[in-house]
Amino acid sequence: MKRILCYGDSNTWGFNPAEPFTRLPHDVRWTGVLRSLLGDGFEVLEEGQNGRTTVWDDPFGDHKNGKTYLPPYLESHSELDLVIIMLGTNDLKDYFNLTAADVAGGLKCLIALVRQSGAGRGGRSPQILIVSPPPIGKLTLLAGIYGEKAASKSLELPAHIHLITQLYKTHFMDGGKVVTSSQQDGVHWEAEQHHRFAEAIHTEIRSILSVE
């Protein structure tokens, strides 16, 4: 049984842009679709949280720091074959005042945590796939939170994150080449985009884990 941990934010949780603060059904969000596509012999562990950052404490939301909560998840789900991390969008909120390079630096810390965790088979490090989140679209209800610069910064993320993955020799996927954020709010994904993302990452996973 191959075990995969999906560690992310609201787009892993399944935030529904058409009905804010409701959750898309399990078989619609990408983790559920992925589980169906992979079939027998795979366990997909979903760990998504609304507002989760890479390594930053959110002054307006408790328990959102991805660095704080990753180690316990790695320990509780140990004997992992692959850890997928897709974070960074929430880091671009205006009040954090971070650059795209800062966000990539946060992911560097999370990679180190996974490597040091011994959460893979036999106490080794599991494989790591870092997904650069899709660019932020036209902001509507969330404009006041993200500010005017977030969308342009999000376009810079893939290059900075890719560099980190090259330096730390992890796998990389550019989510923006697959998914487009909803026109409803500019950040979250419609059901169709969840399905498209699941199909794309399904191919990546089979390649990484060398399974047909």
C-alpha positions in Angstrom: 0.0 0.0 0.0 1.5 3.3 -1.1 0.7 6.1 1.4 0.5 9.8 0.2 0.1 12.8 2.5 -1.5 15.9 0.8 -0.6 19.0 2.9 -2.2 22.2 1.8 -4.6 25.1 2.4 -8.2 25.8 1.4 -7.8 24.3 -2.1 -6.8 21.0 -0.5 -9.6 21.4 2.1 -12.1 21.9 -0.8 -13.3 25.5 -0.2 -16.3 26.1 -2.5 -16.1 29.5 -4.2 -19.7 29.4 -5.2 -20.9 29.0 -1.6 -18.1 30.6 0.6 -17.1 28.6 3.6 -18.8 25.5 2.5 -16.8 22.4 1.5 -17.0 20.6 -1.8 -18.0 17.0 -1.5 -15.2 14.4 -0.9 -15.6 12.9 -4.3 -15.3 16.3 -6.0 -12.3 17.8 -4.3 -9.0 16.8 -5.9 -7.8 14.5 -3.1 -11.0 12.4 -3.5 -10.7 12.3 -7.3 -7.1 11.4 -7.0 -7.9 8.5 -4.6 -10.4 7.2 -7.3 -7.9 7.6 -10.1 -5.1 5.8 -8.2 -7.3 2.9 -7.3 -6.4 0.0 -5.1 -2.9 -0.1 -3.5 -2.9 3.7 -2.6 -3.9 5.6 0.5 -4.4 9.3 0.1 -4.3 11.3 3.3 -6.0 14.7 3.1 -4.6 17.4 5.4 -6.0 20.8 4.1 -6.7 23.8 6.2 -8.3 27.1 5.3 -5.8 30.0 5.6 -2.8 27.8 6.2 0.6 29.5 5.5 4.0 28.0 4.9 5.7 29.1 8.2 4.0 32.3 9.3 1.7 33.0 12.3 -1.4 34.7 11.1 -2.4 37.6 13.5 -6.1 37.1 12.4 -6.3 33.4 12.5 -5.1 30.9 15.1 -3.3 27.7 14.2 -2.6 28.6 10.6 1.2 28.1 10.6 2.1 25.2 8.4 5.5 24.7 10.0 3.9 24.2 13.4 1.5 21.5 12.3 3.5 19.6 9.7 5.7 17.6 12.2 2.7 16.1 14.1 1.0 15.1 10.8 4.2 13.4 9.6 4.5 11.5 12.8 0.9 10.4 13.0 0.9 9.3 9.3 4.4 7.8 9.3 5.4 5.1 6.8 4.7 7.6 4.0 5.9 7.1 0.5 5.2 10.6 -0.7 4.4 14.0 0.8 2.7 16.6 -1.4 2.9 20.2 -0.3 0.9 22.9 -1.9 1.1 26.2 0.1 2.0 29.8 -0.5 -1.2 31.6 -1.6 -2.1 32.7 2.0 1.4 34.0 2.5 0.6 36.6 -0.1 -2.0 38.4 2.0 -1.2 42.0 2.2 -0.6 42.2 6.0 2.3 39.6 5.7 4.1 41.9 3.3 6.2 39.1 1.8 7.9 38.7 -1.5 7.6 35.6 -3.7 11.2 34.7 -2.6 10.1 34.9 1.0 7.3 32.4 0.3 9.7 30.0 -1.4 11.9 30.3 1.6 9.0 29.1 3.8 8.7 26.0 1.6 12.4 25.4 2.1 11.8 25.1 5.8 8.9 22.6 5.2 11.1 20.5 3.0 13.7 20.3 5.7 11.1 19.2 8.2 10.0 16.4 6.0 13.6 15.3 5.3 14.4 15.2 9.1 11.1 13.5 10.1 12.0 9.9 9.4 8.3 9.6 8.3 9.1 7.4 5.3 9.4 3.7 5.0 11.9 2.2 7.5 12.5 5.6 9.1 13.8 7.2 5.9 12.6 10.4 4.3 9.6 10.1 2.0 9.6 11.5 -1.5 8.5 15.1 -1.7 6.5 16.9 -4.4 6.2 20.6 -4.1 3.3 22.2 -6.0 3.5 25.9 -6.9 -0.1 27.1 -6.4 -2.0 28.6 -9.4 -1.8 32.4 -9.8 -4.3 34.5 -8.0 -7.0 35.8 -10.4 -9.3 38.8 -10.2 -10.0 39.4 -6.6 -13.5 40.2 -5.5 -14.6 39.5 -1.9 -11.0 38.8 -0.9 -9.5 42.0 -2.4 -9.2 43.7 0.9 -7.3 40.8 2.4 -4.8 40.2 -0.4 -4.3 43.8 -1.6 -3.2 45.1 -5.0 0.2 43.3 -5.2 -0.8 39.7 -4.4 -1.8 38.7 -8.0 1.5 39.9 -9.5 3.5 38.2 -6.8 1.7 35.0 -7.4 2.9 35.0 -11.0 6.5 35.1 -9.6 6.0 32.1 -7.3 6.7 29.2 -9.8 10.2 30.4 -10.7 11.2 30.9 -7.0 9.7 27.7 -5.8 11.2 25.7 -8.7 14.6 27.0 -7.7 14.1 25.8 -4.2 13.1 22.4 -5.4 16.2 22.2 -7.6 18.5 23.1 -4.7 16.9 20.6 -2.4 16.3 17.9 -5.0 12.6 17.5 -4.6 10.0 17.0 -7.2 8.2 20.1 -8.6 4.8 20.8 -10.3 3.5 24.1 -11.5 -0.2 24.1 -10.6 -0.7 27.2 -12.7 -0.2 25.2 -15.9 -3.2 23.0 -14.9 -5.6 25.0 -12.8 -7.3 28.4 -13.1 -8.7 30.1 -10.0 -12.4 30.8 -9.9 -13.8 34.0 -11.2 -16.0 34.0 -8.1 -13.2 35.1 -5.8 -9.8 34.8 -7.7 -8.3 32.2 -5.3 -10.4 29.0 -4.9 -11.1 26.3 -7.5 -14.3 25.2 -9.2 -15.2 21.5 -9.2 -13.9 21.1 -12.8 -10.5 22.5 -11.8 -10.2 20.0 -8.9 -10.8 17.2 -11.4 -8.2 18.6 -13.8 -5.6 19.0 -11.1 -6.2 15.4 -9.8 -5.6 14.0 -13.3 -2.4 16.0 -13.7 -1.0 15.1 -10.2 -2.1 11.5 -10.7 0.4 11.3 -13.6 3.1 12.9 -11.5 2.6 10.5 -8.6 2.8 7.4 -10.8 6.1 8.7 -12.2 7.6 9.6 -8.9 6.6 6.3 -7.3 7.6 4.3 -10.4 4.2 2.5 -10.7 2.1 1.9 -13.7 
